[in-house]
Amino acid sequence: MKFNKLAISSAVILGSLSLQLSAATQWNVSLWGKPRAFTEHVEKLAQLVEQKTNGDFKLKLSYGGLSKNKENLDGISIGAFEMAQFCAGYHRDKNPSITVMELPFLGVSSLAEEAKISMALYKHPAVIKDLQRWNATLLMPSPLPQYNIVGVGDAPSSVSDFAGMRIRATGGIGKALASIKAVPTSVTATEVRTALDSGVVSAVAFAPHAHMAFGTTAAAKWWTSNLNPGTVNCPVVVNSDALSALSDSNKQALLGSVDEAIEHYIASYQGKTMDKWGPLLEEKQITKIAFSDAELAEFKKIAAAPIRDEWIATMNAKGLPAQELYDLVNSMIGK
């Protein structure tokens, strides 16, 4: 039987290309909402990894197509996807060690400081062990500014006016608001606008980017410009088995791109979010509320120390070195 040399050569070339393509590594990444300031570092990481590996390693980003945001850590644990973003306050019992970053009134002053402290915390042996229960390795934080509140209806004129108000708030922020007799309510970010429109909540505690991304400013009548009760800690994690299975070069491309991705995130957050936030409030005619120093001092007195002490006692009971974790965070603030 005679074979066409051209056909054979073409088959060999195609087979070789097929093997090269099949050798490429692709990770699925579970996010939610839409691309925004909150996901800029993951977007940048995907670009850097693909560039550094010449396309041999790719991150495929999915906004809500793989999992609900509150189930991302569960998905990581079973290997449903290789990377995901979540917020500690979504499931405090699943990741108790990192909730130290969600204590109210910690006094973190910038996104860069938030990122630096979070990265140090993520490397603590107790934190590594805590997340390893979910086969998860902490990769990088999503540093966020202080949360503040937008609401509908009558604007509060003092901190005590929050009593009885149903506010979408999670983690330490929720606890802080509960200390002034507000009613913190857990609603996923993607459902917040509906909850606000339907009256399920009358106010929402978010960082500025989330207020913009999830549409709360379309309905809001007022904004607390200086309440600053705290923020949330939202790490990006990877499946530990998937990380171990990476080639040395691909692993280096991933881990070696984290710092640049975070730097990009911080610069982008300032440019894409904070520079637009003030003008947006004016455009929507949202009233800015500023509380007096005396009011804020009283709020901090009521919330900060009691909630911190309760957190330490609760985490000690779980077998975590709570005071050590708190001291690590506190020692880095302002340094």
ChimeraX attribute file (.defattr): number of C-alpha atoms within 10 A of each C-alpha:
attribute: neighborCount
match mode: 1-to-1
recipient: residues
	/A:1	2
	/A:2	4
	/A:3	7
	/A:4	8
	/A:5	9
	/A:6	9
	/A:7	10
	/A:8	11
	/A:9	11
	/A:10	12
	/A:11	12
	/A:12	12
	/A:13	12
	/A:14	12
	/A:15	12
	/A:16	12
	/A:17	12
	/A:18	11
	/A:19	11
	/A:20	11
	/A:21	12
	/A:22	11
	/A:23	11
	/A:24	13
	/A:25	14
	/A:26	15
	/A:27	16
	/A:28	16
	/A:29	27
	/A:30	28
	/A:31	24
	/A:32	22
	/A:33	18
	/A:34	14
	/A:35	15
	/A:36	17
	/A:37	23
	/A:38	24
	/A:39	21
	/A:40	20
	/A:41	27
	/A:42	26
	/A:43	19
	/A:44	18
	/A:45	25
	/A:46	21
	/A:47	16
	/A:48	21
	/A:49	24
	/A:50	18
	/A:51	14
	/A:52	17
	/A:53	16
	/A:54	11
	/A:55	15
	/A:56	18
	/A:57	24
	/A:58	22
	/A:59	22
	/A:60	14
	/A:61	21
	/A:62	17
	/A:63	16
	/A:64	16
	/A:65	12
	/A:66	19
	/A:67	20
	/A:68	18
	/A:69	22
	/A:70	18
	/A:71	15
	/A:72	24
	/A:73	32
	/A:74	16
	/A:75	21
	/A:76	26
	/A:77	20
	/A:78	13
	/A:79	18
	/A:80	17
	/A:81	21
	/A:82	24
	/A:83	30
	/A:84	29
	/A:85	27
	/A:86	23
	/A:87	24
	/A:88	25
	/A:89	24
	/A:90	19
	/A:91	16
	/A:92	15
	/A:93	12
	/A:94	16
	/A:95	19
	/A:96	20
	/A:97	26
	/A:98	27
	/A:99	22
	/A:100	28
	/A:101	25
	/A:102	23
	/A:103	27
	/A:104	26
	/A:105	22
	/A:106	18
	/A:107	15
	/A:108	20
	/A:109	12
	/A:110	16
	/A:111	21
	/A:112	18
	/A:113	16
	/A:114	23
	/A:115	21
	/A:116	18
	/A:117	21
	/A:118	22
	/A:119	16
	/A:120	12
	/A:121	22
	/A:122	20
	/A:123	14
	/A:124	15
	/A:125	9
	/A:126	19
	/A:127	20
	/A:128	17
	/A:129	15
	/A:130	19
	/A:131	22
	/A:132	16
	/A:133	12
	/A:134	19
	/A:135	20
	/A:136	28
	/A:137	26
	/A:138	22
	/A:139	18
	/A:140	24
	/A:141	24
	/A:142	25
	/A:143	25
	/A:144	24
	/A:145	21
	/A:146	24
	/A:147	23
	/A:148	21
	/A:149	25
	/A:150	26
	/A:151	26
	/A:152	20
	/A:153	10
	/A:154	10
	/A:155	17
	/A:156	18
	/A:157	13
	/A:158	13
	/A:159	18
	/A:160	13
	/A:161	14
	/A:162	19
	/A:163	15
	/A:164	13
	/A:165	19
	/A:166	23
	/A:167	26
	/A:168	25
	/A:169	26
	/A:170	26
	/A:171	25
	/A:172	27
	/A:173	28
	/A:174	24
	/A:175	22
	/A:176	26
	/A:177	25
	/A:178	21
	/A:179	18
	/A:180	18
	/A:181	17
	/A:182	20
	/A:183	20
	/A:184	24
	/A:185	18
	/A:186	17
	/A:187	19
	/A:188	16
	/A:189	19
	/A:190	18
	/A:191	10
	/A:192	21
	/A:193	21
	/A:194	15
	/A:195	18
	/A:196	22
	/A:197	15
	/A:198	10
	/A:199	12
	/A:200	15
	/A:201	23
	/A:202	19
	/A:203	28
	/A:204	28
	/A:205	27
	/A:206	25
	/A:207	20
	/A:208	23
	/A:209	19
	/A:210	20
	/A:211	23
	/A:212	17
	/A:213	18
	/A:214	18
	/A:215	15
	/A:216	24
	/A:217	23
	/A:218	14
	/A:219	15
	/A:220	24
	/A:221	20
	/A:222	23
	/A:223	24
	/A:224	20
	/A:225	15
	/A:226	17
	/A:227	21
	/A:228	20
	/A:229	27
	/A:230	25
	/A:231	27
	/A:232	29
	/A:233	22
	/A:234	23
	/A:235	22
	/A:236	23
	/A:237	23
	/A:238	25
	/A:239	24
	/A:240	20
	/A:241	15
	/A:242	17
	/A:243	17
	/A:244	10
	/A:245	10
	/A:246	14
	/A:247	12
	/A:248	10
	/A:249	12
	/A:250	20
	/A:251	16
	/A:252	14
	/A:253	19
	/A:254	23
	/A:255	14
	/A:256	15
	/A:257	19
	/A:258	20
	/A:259	14
	/A:260	13
	/A:261	20
	/A:262	24
	/A:263	16
	/A:264	17
	/A:265	25
	/A:266	22
	/A:267	15
	/A:268	17
	/A:269	24
	/A:270	14
	/A:271	12
	/A:272	15
	/A:273	20
	/A:274	14
	/A:275	11
	/A:276	14
	/A:277	16
	/A:278	13
	/A:279	11
	/A:280	13
	/A:281	18
	/A:282	11
	/A:283	9
	/A:284	14
	/A:285	13
	/A:286	20
	/A:287	17
	/A:288	16
	/A:289	18
	/A:290	16
	/A:291	15
	/A:292	13
	/A:293	10
	/A:294	9
	/A:295	15
	/A:296	18
	/A:297	11
	/A:298	12
	/A:299	20
	/A:300	19
	/A:301	12
	/A:302	14
	/A:303	23
	/A:304	20
	/A:305	14
	/A:306	13
	/A:307	17
	/A:308	19
	/A:309	13
	/A:310	11
	/A:311	20
	/A:312	19
	/A:313	14
	/A:314	14
	/A:315	20
	/A:316	13
	/A:317	11
	/A:318	13
	/A:319	9
	/A:320	18
	/A:321	15
	/A:322	22
	/A:323	17
	/A:324	13
	/A:325	21
	/A:326	21
	/A:327	11
	/A:328	16
	/A:329	20
	/A:330	17
	/A:331	11
	/A:332	14
	/A:333	16
	/A:334	10
	/A:335	6
